[in-house]
Amino acid sequence: MSDTTTKADPSSDLLDKLTSKEIGATLPTMKTMPVGEIKAQFSEVLEKVKQGESFGILYGKKKKPVAMIVPYIDSELKQERRLGILDGKATITFSDDFKITEAEFLGLK
């Protein structure tokens, strides 16, 4: 398995876009492999992906990046999102005589 960590084609911007800060996050340096090597060593590649590594898949004579294999992030492991920018920072109180029907609230009346 070749451990190429540089881009095969400097003019290719696919990996540049995927690793740039423009998308909000940077990806770690990824190994790239041609399709044939990925096919021949698929089990080994999957084991490394399970360990957290990412692989770029190169295609054609010019070895142009066409896809990525990245570790799956289980949604249960993700932190729960906090909704609203003022969550926990502001309070709303209503007076005791405040009354509104559901129809009025929904703008049906």
C-alpha positions in Angstrom: 0.0 0.0 0.0 1.5 3.3 -0.9 1.4 6.0 1.8 1.0 9.0 -0.4 0.0 12.0 1.7 0.4 14.6 -1.0 -1.9 15.3 -3.9 -1.1 13.6 -7.1 -2.2 16.5 -9.3 -1.3 20.0 -7.9 -3.8 21.6 -10.2 -6.6 19.5 -8.8 -8.7 21.5 -6.4 -11.0 18.8 -5.0 -8.9 18.0 -2.1 -8.0 21.7 -1.6 -11.7 22.5 -1.3 -12.2 19.6 1.1 -9.4 20.6 3.4 -9.8 24.3 3.2 -11.1 26.5 6.0 -13.8 27.7 3.7 -16.0 24.7 4.6 -15.7 25.4 8.3 -13.3 22.7 9.3 -10.0 21.3 8.2 -9.5 17.6 7.6 -6.3 15.8 8.8 -3.7 14.9 6.2 -5.3 12.1 4.2 -3.6 9.3 2.4 -4.4 8.9 -1.3 -4.5 5.7 -3.3 -5.5 4.8 -6.9 -8.7 2.8 -7.4 -6.7 -0.4 -8.1 -4.8 -0.3 -4.9 -8.0 0.5 -2.9 -9.7 -2.6 -4.5 -6.7 -4.8 -3.9 -6.3 -3.8 -0.2 -9.8 -2.9 0.7 -9.9 -4.9 4.0 -6.7 -3.2 5.2 -8.0 0.2 4.1 -11.3 -0.4 6.0 -9.3 -1.3 9.2 -7.4 1.9 9.0 -10.6 3.9 8.4 -12.1 2.3 11.5 -9.0 3.6 13.4 -9.8 7.1 12.2 -7.7 7.5 9.0 -9.2 9.0 5.8 -8.3 8.0 2.2 -8.6 9.9 -1.0 -9.4 7.8 -4.1 -7.5 8.7 -7.3 -8.7 7.8 -10.7 -7.3 7.7 -14.3 -3.9 8.2 -15.8 -3.7 11.7 -14.2 -4.6 10.3 -10.8 -7.4 12.8 -10.3 -9.1 12.7 -6.8 -12.6 11.5 -7.2 -13.8 10.4 -3.8 -13.0 10.0 -0.2 -13.4 7.2 2.4 -13.8 8.7 5.8 -14.6 7.3 9.2 -18.3 7.1 10.1 -19.3 9.3 13.0 -22.2 7.8 14.9 -24.9 10.4 15.6 -25.3 9.0 19.1 -21.7 10.0 19.9 -22.2 13.6 18.7 -22.8 16.2 21.4 -26.4 17.4 21.6 -26.9 20.7 19.8 -28.1 23.6 21.8 -30.9 25.4 20.0 -30.9 29.1 20.0 -28.1 31.5 20.6 -29.7 32.8 23.8 -30.5 29.4 25.3 -29.8 29.7 29.0 -28.9 33.3 28.7 -32.2 35.0 28.6 -35.6 34.6 30.3 -39.1 35.5 29.1 -41.9 36.2 31.5 -45.5 36.8 30.8 -47.9 38.8 33.0 -50.6 36.9 34.8 -53.3 38.6 32.7 -51.8 37.7 29.4 -54.2 35.6 27.4 -54.2 34.4 23.7 -56.0 31.6 22.0 -54.3 29.1 19.8 -56.2 30.6 16.8 -55.0 34.1 17.6 -51.4 32.8 18.0 -51.5 31.0 14.7 -53.0 34.1 13.0 -56.3 32.4 12.2 -58.5 35.1 13.7 
